[in-house]
């Protein structure tokens, strides 16, 4: 059976977990605890030299990077996965790919920066992050949210049209990253709220809540780990 190595604290991992669950692709869930440094263990190194998750192991074939895994699954199981997830139509598929390419350095990057500042910074640095840095990160996030609404979603029910796709799944998961640390990205955005509810209805609210339980409880975590110390240079760079 296909194995997925994931930590549901990570938004790319949550996307890779949710998609096969929703469409009925069987897999074995292998938990990798990122905050404890399990990705650097000898055992994990035998699976993937990149030392990060998500990782998919399909027989002897190993694949990393969340969007590549999602695209692989949609195409391998195309006979049983509904076409709207990753359309065969060239232009519709290009729209999905357009969003998946854009989000890495925009919505995902900005949401992750807010998470690092509001969740990881206090744990690792033992102090609150400078307010001006948090405000700047939230403003960058707001600019990405505006593009999500105006460029990608527009007046459509879903990003590429009338039905959900991989683009919507990845987008909603990314938005839960800042939400989990107290930044309500939906406040004052009725269009995004309505879209969120449509996406959750397709995914299933119970599965959606189960998938996001760990990130929604992130702020309550107070215990440091040695792996967190390794993040100091990255966090200090955020303040540069």
C-alpha positions as CSV (number, residue, x, y, z in Angstrom):
1,X,0.0,0.0,0.0
2,X,1.1,3.5,-0.7
3,X,2.7,5.3,2.3
4,X,2.4,9.0,3.1
5,X,4.9,10.5,5.6
6,X,3.3,13.6,7.1
7,X,3.0,16.0,10.0
8,X,-0.4,17.6,10.0
9,X,1.1,20.7,11.5
10,X,2.4,21.4,8.0
11,X,-0.1,22.8,5.5
12,X,1.4,20.9,2.5
13,X,1.1,17.7,4.5
14,X,-2.5,18.5,5.2
15,X,-3.3,18.9,1.5
16,X,-1.6,15.6,0.8
17,X,-3.6,13.9,3.6
18,X,-6.9,15.4,2.7
19,X,-7.0,14.7,-1.1
20,X,-6.7,10.8,-1.0
21,X,-9.0,10.7,2.0
22,X,-11.7,12.7,0.1
23,X,-11.5,10.7,-3.1
24,X,-11.0,7.3,-1.6
25,X,-7.3,6.5,-2.5
26,X,-6.0,4.0,0.0
27,X,-2.8,4.9,1.9
28,X,-0.9,4.2,5.1
29,X,-0.4,7.3,7.2
30,X,3.2,7.5,8.7
31,X,3.5,10.4,11.2
32,X,6.7,12.4,11.2
33,X,7.0,14.8,14.1
34,X,8.7,17.9,12.7
35,X,9.1,19.8,15.9
36,X,10.9,16.9,17.6
37,X,13.2,16.6,14.6
38,X,12.1,13.1,13.6
39,X,12.7,14.0,9.9
40,X,16.4,14.0,10.7
41,X,16.4,10.4,12.1
42,X,18.3,7.6,10.5
43,X,15.0,5.7,9.8
44,X,13.5,8.7,7.9
45,X,16.8,9.2,6.0
46,X,16.3,5.8,4.5
47,X,13.0,7.0,3.0
48,X,14.0,10.4,1.7
49,X,17.3,12.3,1.7
50,X,15.5,15.7,1.5
51,X,14.7,15.4,5.3
52,X,11.3,17.0,5.0
53,X,7.7,16.1,4.6
54,X,5.4,15.4,2.8
55,X,6.9,12.2,1.3
56,X,5.0,9.7,-0.8
57,X,6.3,6.1,-1.1
58,X,4.4,4.2,-3.8
59,X,6.2,0.9,-4.0
60,X,9.8,1.7,-4.8
61,X,8.9,5.1,-6.2
62,X,9.4,8.0,-3.8
63,X,8.1,11.5,-4.4
64,X,8.4,14.7,-2.4
65,X,6.8,18.2,-2.8
66,X,3.1,18.5,-2.1
67,X,1.8,19.7,-5.4
68,X,3.8,17.1,-7.3
69,X,2.3,14.4,-5.1
70,X,-1.3,15.7,-5.6
71,X,-0.8,15.9,-9.3
72,X,0.6,12.3,-9.4
73,X,-2.3,10.9,-7.3
74,X,-4.9,12.7,-9.5
75,X,-3.3,11.3,-12.7
76,X,-2.5,7.8,-11.4
77,X,-6.1,7.3,-10.2
78,X,-7.8,9.3,-12.9
79,X,-10.1,6.4,-13.7
80,X,-11.7,6.7,-10.2
81,X,-11.0,10.4,-9.3
82,X,-13.5,12.9,-10.6
83,X,-12.2,15.0,-13.5
84,X,-12.9,18.3,-11.8
85,X,-10.1,17.8,-9.3
86,X,-7.4,18.0,-12.0
87,X,-9.2,18.4,-15.3
88,X,-8.2,16.7,-18.5
89,X,-9.1,19.8,-20.4
90,X,-5.8,21.6,-21.1
91,X,-6.9,25.1,-20.2
92,X,-8.8,24.1,-17.1
93,X,-5.8,22.1,-15.9
94,X,-3.5,25.1,-16.7
95,X,-5.7,27.2,-14.4
96,X,-5.2,24.7,-11.6
97,X,-1.4,24.6,-12.3
98,X,-1.4,28.4,-12.3
99,X,-2.8,28.6,-8.8
100,X,-0.6,25.8,-7.5
101,X,2.5,27.6,-8.9
102,X,1.5,31.0,-7.5
103,X,0.6,30.0,-4.0
104,X,4.1,28.8,-3.1
105,X,5.7,32.2,-2.9
106,X,2.5,34.1,-2.1
107,X,-0.3,32.7,0.1
108,X,1.7,29.8,1.5
109,X,4.8,31.9,2.1
110,X,3.0,34.8,3.7
111,X,0.8,32.5,5.9
112,X,3.8,30.5,7.0
113,X,5.7,33.7,7.9
114,X,2.7,34.8,10.2
115,X,2.8,31.3,11.7
116,X,6.5,31.4,12.4
117,X,6.3,34.8,14.0
118,X,3.3,34.2,16.2
119,X,3.9,30.6,17.1
120,X,7.5,29.6,16.6
121,X,9.2,32.9,17.6
122,X,7.9,33.0,21.2
123,X,8.8,29.3,21.7
124,X,12.3,29.6,20.2
125,X,13.3,33.1,21.2
126,X,11.5,33.2,24.5
127,X,10.0,36.6,23.7
128,X,7.2,38.1,21.7
129,X,8.0,39.1,18.1
130,X,8.3,42.8,17.3
131,X,4.9,44.2,16.5
132,X,6.0,46.0,13.4
133,X,7.3,42.7,12.0
134,X,4.0,40.9,12.7
135,X,2.1,43.8,11.2
136,X,4.2,43.7,8.0
137,X,3.8,40.0,7.7
138,X,0.0,40.3,8.1
139,X,-0.1,43.0,5.5
140,X,1.8,40.8,3.0
141,X,-0.8,38.1,3.8
142,X,-3.6,40.5,3.2
143,X,-2.2,41.3,-0.3
144,X,-2.2,37.6,-1.1
145,X,-5.8,37.2,0.1
146,X,-6.8,40.1,-2.1
147,X,-5.3,38.4,-5.1
148,X,-7.0,35.1,-4.2
149,X,-10.3,36.9,-4.1
150,X,-9.9,39.2,-7.1
151,X,-7.7,37.2,-9.5
152,X,-8.4,33.5,-8.8
153,X,-11.8,33.3,-7.2
154,X,-13.5,36.3,-8.8
155,X,-17.3,35.7,-8.8
156,X,-17.0,31.9,-9.4
157,X,-18.1,29.3,-6.8
158,X,-14.6,27.7,-6.9
159,X,-11.2,28.8,-8.3
160,X,-11.6,27.3,-11.7
161,X,-15.3,27.4,-12.0
162,X,-18.4,25.5,-10.9
163,X,-16.6,22.6,-9.2
164,X,-13.9,22.1,-6.6
165,X,-10.3,21.4,-7.8
166,X,-6.9,20.8,-6.3
167,X,-6.5,24.6,-6.3
168,X,-9.3,25.1,-3.8
169,X,-8.1,22.2,-1.6
170,X,-4.6,23.7,-1.3
171,X,-5.9,27.2,-0.8
172,X,-8.2,26.4,2.1
173,X,-5.5,24.4,3.8
174,X,-3.1,27.3,3.5
175,X,-5.6,29.7,5.0
176,X,-5.9,27.6,8.1
177,X,-2.2,28.2,8.9
178,X,-2.6,31.8,10.1
179,X,-6.1,31.0,11.4
180,X,-4.5,28.5,13.7
181,X,-2.4,31.2,15.4
182,X,-5.2,33.7,15.8
183,X,-5.2,35.7,12.6
184,X,-8.7,35.5,11.2
185,X,-8.2,35.7,7.5
186,X,-11.9,35.5,6.8
187,X,-13.0,38.5,8.8
188,X,-14.6,41.1,6.6
189,X,-14.3,38.9,3.6
190,X,-17.9,37.5,2.9
191,X,-16.8,36.1,-0.5
192,X,-14.0,34.0,1.1
193,X,-16.4,32.9,3.9
194,X,-18.9,31.7,1.4
195,X,-16.2,29.9,-0.6
196,X,-14.8,28.3,2.5
197,X,-18.2,26.9,3.4
198,X,-18.6,25.4,-0.1
199,X,-15.1,23.9,0.1
200,X,-15.7,22.4,3.6
201,X,-19.1,21.0,2.4
202,X,-17.4,19.1,-0.4
203,X,-14.5,17.9,1.8
204,X,-16.7,17.0,4.7
205,X,-16.7,19.1,7.8
206,X,-15.7,16.2,10.1
207,X,-12.7,15.2,8.0
208,X,-11.8,18.9,7.6
209,X,-11.8,19.5,11.4
210,X,-9.9,16.3,12.1
211,X,-7.2,17.3,9.6
212,X,-6.8,20.8,11.1
213,X,-7.0,19.8,14.8
214,X,-3.3,20.0,15.3
215,X,-2.8,23.4,13.7
216,X,-5.8,24.8,15.5
217,X,-4.2,23.8,18.8
218,X,-0.7,25.1,17.9
219,X,-0.9,28.2,20.1
220,X,-1.3,26.1,23.2
221,X,2.0,24.3,22.7
222,X,4.6,25.6,25.1
223,X,7.3,23.0,25.2
224,X,10.6,23.6,23.4
225,X,12.5,20.8,21.6
226,X,16.2,20.7,20.4
227,X,14.9,20.9,16.8
228,X,13.4,24.3,17.6
229,X,16.8,25.7,18.5
230,X,17.9,25.0,14.9
231,X,15.2,27.4,13.7
232,X,16.9,30.4,15.4
233,X,18.8,31.6,12.3
234,X,15.7,31.4,10.2
235,X,13.6,33.4,12.7
236,X,16.4,35.9,13.1
237,X,16.5,36.3,9.3
238,X,12.8,37.1,9.4
239,X,13.7,40.2,11.4
240,X,16.5,41.3,9.1
